[in-house]
Amino acid sequence: MDEAWLTQMANIDSDINFVIMDYLINEGYPSAAKKFASEANIQPGADVDSIQERVEIRNAIHGGDIQRAIERINELNPQILDRNSSLHFALLRLQLIELIRTCTSLPNADITPALTFATTQLAPRAPTNPEFLEDLERTMALLIFPPDNLAPPLADLLDPKLRKQVANRVNEAILSSQGARREARIRNLVRLRTWAEQKARETKKDLPVTLDLGLDPDREARDRREDSVMQGNAEADAMVT
């Protein structure tokens, strides 16, 4: 077998391993990063144990314990929130949402804690940015309307997806403060691939309806079978005509 080809394949494997490890470290999966480094016989390229700090903060946000997350961020680096007023406000608003969630989930619940928090923590910051004021007003509307009959913009505030969005912003801010990349390289590769596909379609290139990323082998096998059937039908039609 050609030695140059073997060398090229080894380099490709090395690049793939690097991208995978970069994703695991960046997104905060220390156990998976350690296991992958051992199986692939590579060095993590970072202190895997340091990832645990970001994991704890992410888990706190996902679990709705925003106060704990803010405390851990400040313990890690107080300047992260001091220098990013938008992120700080997003965390405080999420904390208010969690207070409102608790208030409205109980019969005859006391909304005083939510009102007090909004008055002391968010109201002083709202006038500094029109978006802050709009976000605060929309959040306070959760206290007016019943939770089981909310308009979509309000229902979105109670969706767990908001926790994930804020957690992602926090993760990126921590990485940036540590001089690391804000997001995994694979995300840039996916965006580049999407851009290339869009440009190819704009120039009327002959492309399949969907181009999979290779993350769902069962689906790709099914699509290949369907393509084969369609191609066979087309050949049969050509013979008939």
BAZAKOL-683818 format. One record per residue (C-alpha): x, y, z. Coordinates in nm, 4 decimals. Layout:
(r (X Y Z))
...
//
This chain:
(r (0.0000 0.0000 0.0000))
(r (0.1296 0.3476 -0.0899))
(r (0.3218 0.4991 0.2033))
(r (0.2176 0.8546 0.1141))
(r (-0.1479 0.7499 0.1254))
(r (-0.1019 0.5926 0.4694))
(r (0.0634 0.9101 0.5953))
(r (-0.2216 1.1195 0.4592))
(r (-0.4818 0.8989 0.6268))
(r (-0.2920 0.9202 0.9565))
(r (-0.2930 1.2983 0.9341))
(r (-0.6675 1.2978 0.8645))
(r (-0.7290 1.0793 1.1688))
(r (-0.5166 1.3148 1.3777))
(r (-0.7140 1.6169 1.2576))
(r (-1.0452 1.4448 1.3312))
(r (-0.9274 1.3513 1.6796))
(r (-0.8234 1.7108 1.7402))
(r (-1.1639 1.8447 1.6356))
(r (-1.3453 1.5932 1.8562))
(r (-1.1262 1.6689 2.1580))
(r (-1.1675 2.0415 2.1012))
(r (-1.5456 1.9976 2.1056))
(r (-1.5471 1.7893 2.4240))
(r (-1.3271 2.0370 2.6098))
(r (-1.5013 2.3474 2.4781))
(r (-1.8534 2.2204 2.5476))
(r (-1.7600 2.0898 2.8913))
(r (-1.7501 1.7096 2.8891))
(r (-1.4486 1.6215 3.1070))
(r (-1.5252 1.2495 3.1520))
(r (-1.5774 1.1987 2.7795))
(r (-1.2617 1.3999 2.7036))
(r (-1.0519 1.1820 2.9352))
(r (-1.1950 0.8618 2.7890))
(r (-1.1489 0.9780 2.4301))
(r (-0.7898 1.0892 2.4992))
(r (-0.7131 0.7440 2.6401))
(r (-0.8779 0.5542 2.3533))
(r (-0.7270 0.7742 2.0812))
(r (-0.3881 0.7826 2.2560))
(r (-0.3666 1.1608 2.2425))
(r (-0.3081 1.4421 2.4879))
(r (-0.6154 1.6455 2.5832))
(r (-0.4298 1.9708 2.5129))
(r (-0.5872 2.1322 2.8192))
(r (-0.6354 2.0714 3.1874))
(r (-0.9411 1.8483 3.1722))
(r (-1.0037 1.8945 3.5437))
(r (-1.0480 2.2706 3.4895))
(r (-1.3509 2.1938 3.2733))
(r (-1.5358 2.0853 3.5856))
(r (-1.5760 2.4466 3.6965))
(r (-1.7685 2.5287 3.3797))
(r (-1.9671 2.2069 3.4114))
(r (-2.0813 2.2976 3.7637))
(r (-2.1928 2.6426 3.6487))
(r (-2.3723 2.4994 3.3453))
(r (-2.5500 2.2384 3.5573))
(r (-2.6598 2.5030 3.8061))
(r (-2.8150 2.7107 3.5270))
(r (-2.9801 2.4085 3.3665))
(r (-3.1233 2.3194 3.7068))
(r (-3.2611 2.6686 3.7651))
(r (-3.0208 2.7512 4.0513))
(r (-2.9117 3.0833 3.9049))
(r (-2.7899 3.2312 4.2331))
(r (-2.5482 2.9421 4.2705))
(r (-2.4290 2.9888 3.9135))
(r (-2.3650 3.3612 3.9673))
(r (-2.1712 3.2872 4.2850))
(r (-1.9545 3.0283 4.1086))
(r (-1.8878 3.2659 3.8186))
(r (-1.7757 3.5375 4.0592))
(r (-1.5560 3.2902 4.2448))
(r (-1.3972 3.1902 3.9160))
(r (-1.3502 3.5440 3.7862))
(r (-1.5500 3.8456 3.9159))
(r (-1.4618 4.0476 3.6065))
(r (-1.6645 3.8196 3.3779))
(r (-1.9957 3.9724 3.4876))
(r (-1.8512 4.3143 3.5760))
(r (-1.7391 4.3603 3.2166))
(r (-2.0431 4.2024 3.0522))
(r (-2.3547 4.3842 3.1678))
(r (-2.5704 4.2106 2.9076))
(r (-2.4778 3.8646 3.0348))
(r (-2.5190 3.9748 3.3971))
(r (-2.8663 4.1084 3.3216))
(r (-2.9585 3.7885 3.1355))
(r (-2.8641 3.5832 3.4416))
(r (-3.0559 3.8097 3.6795))
(r (-3.3613 3.8015 3.4535))
(r (-3.3400 3.4232 3.4431))
(r (-3.3228 3.4234 3.8218))
(r (-3.6379 3.6364 3.8291))
(r (-3.8084 3.3924 3.5906))
(r (-3.7232 3.1052 3.8235))
(r (-3.8731 3.2979 4.1169))
(r (-4.1887 3.3642 3.9158))
(r (-4.2014 2.9997 3.8095))
(r (-4.2031 2.8988 4.1754))
(r (-4.4626 3.1602 4.2701))
(r (-4.7072 3.0726 3.9964))
(r (-4.6758 2.6971 4.0404))
(r (-4.8217 2.7014 4.3912))
(r (-5.1782 2.7898 4.4918))
(r (-5.2048 3.1205 4.6755))
(r (-4.8299 3.1650 4.6420))
(r (-4.6655 3.4842 4.7613))
(r (-4.5203 3.6860 4.4726))
(r (-4.3402 3.9251 4.7064))
(r (-3.9962 3.7612 4.6589))
(r (-4.0231 3.8025 4.2807))
(r (-4.1352 4.1656 4.3088))
(r (-3.8601 4.2452 4.5569))
(r (-3.5942 4.0856 4.3394))
(r (-3.7161 4.2684 4.0292))
(r (-3.7175 4.5999 4.2163))
(r (-3.3751 4.5674 4.3747))
(r (-3.1748 4.3777 4.1133))
(r (-3.3258 4.4449 3.7701))
(r (-3.5108 4.7772 3.7881))
(r (-3.1923 4.9821 3.8552))
(r (-3.0248 4.8261 3.5497))
(r (-3.3201 4.8450 3.3101))
(r (-3.2924 5.2188 3.2253))
(r (-2.9334 5.1739 3.1075))
(r (-3.0403 4.9763 2.8010))
(r (-3.3698 4.9763 2.6066))
(r (-3.3439 4.5996 2.5581))
(r (-3.3085 4.5510 2.9339))
(r (-3.6253 4.7498 2.9952))
(r (-3.8189 4.5570 2.7316))
(r (-3.6986 4.2227 2.8700))
(r (-3.7940 4.3215 3.2240))
(r (-4.1416 4.4362 3.1223))
(r (-4.2053 4.1138 2.9316))
(r (-4.0824 3.9059 3.2244))
(r (-4.3046 4.0881 3.4739))
(r (-4.6026 4.0049 3.2524))
(r (-4.5621 3.6457 3.3691))
(r (-4.7127 3.7587 3.6994))
(r (-5.0260 3.8900 3.5284))
(r (-5.1299 3.6055 3.3006))
(r (-5.2012 3.2456 3.4069))
(r (-4.9072 3.0143 3.3261))
(r (-5.1285 2.7706 3.1342))
(r (-5.2547 3.0398 2.8967))
(r (-4.9514 3.2397 2.7917))
(r (-4.8843 3.3958 2.4538))
(r (-4.5867 3.2347 2.2747))
(r (-4.3404 3.5190 2.3577))
(r (-4.4188 3.4763 2.7273))
(r (-4.4302 3.0971 2.7174))
(r (-4.0805 3.1013 2.5686))
(r (-3.9508 3.2586 2.8894))
(r (-4.0537 2.9495 3.0841))
(r (-3.9136 2.7100 2.8252))
(r (-3.6005 2.5226 2.9476))
(r (-3.4358 2.6266 2.6213))
(r (-3.3800 2.9715 2.7707))
(r (-3.1692 2.8177 3.0457))
(r (-2.9558 2.6454 2.7818))
(r (-2.9156 2.9673 2.5837))
(r (-2.7945 3.1583 2.8881))
(r (-2.5692 2.8683 2.9911))
(r (-2.4078 2.8725 2.6451))
(r (-2.3431 3.2457 2.6737))
(r (-2.1863 3.1945 3.0160))
(r (-1.9670 2.9133 2.8852))
(r (-1.8448 3.1315 2.5978))
(r (-1.7746 3.4223 2.8349))
(r (-1.5697 3.2005 3.0679))
(r (-1.3688 3.0581 2.7786))
(r (-1.3040 3.4080 2.6453))
(r (-1.1856 3.5249 2.9875))
(r (-0.9401 3.2342 2.9906))
(r (-0.8016 3.3236 2.6482))
(r (-0.9609 3.0197 2.4858))
(r (-1.1858 2.9928 2.1814))
(r (-1.5433 3.0963 2.2539))
(r (-1.6855 2.7979 2.0678))
(r (-1.5725 2.4624 1.9353))
(r (-1.4079 2.4536 1.5926))
(r (-1.6597 2.2013 1.4671))
(r (-1.9311 2.4686 1.4841))
(r (-1.7323 2.6834 1.2422))
(r (-1.6879 2.3826 1.0149))
(r (-2.0630 2.3184 1.0142))
(r (-2.1342 2.6826 0.9276))
(r (-1.8733 2.6715 0.6499))
(r (-2.0245 2.3532 0.5117))
(r (-2.3737 2.5085 0.5178))
(r (-2.2428 2.8188 0.3390))
(r (-2.0714 2.6055 0.0726))
(r (-2.3894 2.4039 0.0160))
(r (-2.5945 2.7231 -0.0167))
(r (-2.3510 2.8678 -0.2716))
(r (-2.3549 2.5425 -0.4689))
(r (-2.7352 2.5429 -0.4828))
(r (-2.7370 2.9079 -0.5899))
(r (-2.5210 2.8140 -0.8891))
(r (-2.7632 2.5316 -0.9775))
(r (-2.5190 2.2522 -0.8988))
(r (-2.6636 1.9016 -0.9145))
(r (-2.6989 1.8198 -0.5441))
(r (-2.9253 1.5810 -0.3513))
(r (-3.2220 1.7357 -0.1749))
(r (-3.0466 1.6823 0.1590))
(r (-2.6783 1.6482 0.2391))
(r (-2.6281 1.4676 0.5698))
(r (-2.3425 1.5427 0.8054))
(r (-2.2761 1.1731 0.8652))
(r (-2.4241 1.1815 1.2145))
(r (-2.7141 0.9456 1.1386))
(r (-2.5899 0.6360 0.9530))
(r (-2.9307 0.4651 0.9607))
(r (-3.0929 0.7598 0.7885))
(r (-2.8152 0.7832 0.5310))
(r (-2.8479 0.4120 0.4508))
(r (-3.2227 0.4579 0.4093))
(r (-3.1704 0.7584 0.1810))
(r (-2.9213 0.5636 -0.0295))
(r (-3.1731 0.2830 -0.0731))
(r (-3.4405 0.5320 -0.1761))
(r (-3.2016 0.6989 -0.4197))
(r (-3.1181 0.3589 -0.5667))
(r (-3.4866 0.2785 -0.6124))
(r (-3.5509 0.6141 -0.7760))
(r (-3.2545 0.5673 -1.0059))
(r (-3.3796 0.2220 -1.1017))
(r (-3.7226 0.3584 -1.1776))
(r (-3.5715 0.6305 -1.3907))
(r (-3.3708 0.3749 -1.5894))
(r (-3.6829 0.1623 -1.6383))
(r (-3.8756 0.4649 -1.7616))
(r (-3.5985 0.5418 -2.0057))
(r (-3.6111 0.1870 -2.1444))
(r (-3.9905 0.2056 -2.1882))
(r (-3.9767 0.5288 -2.3765))
//
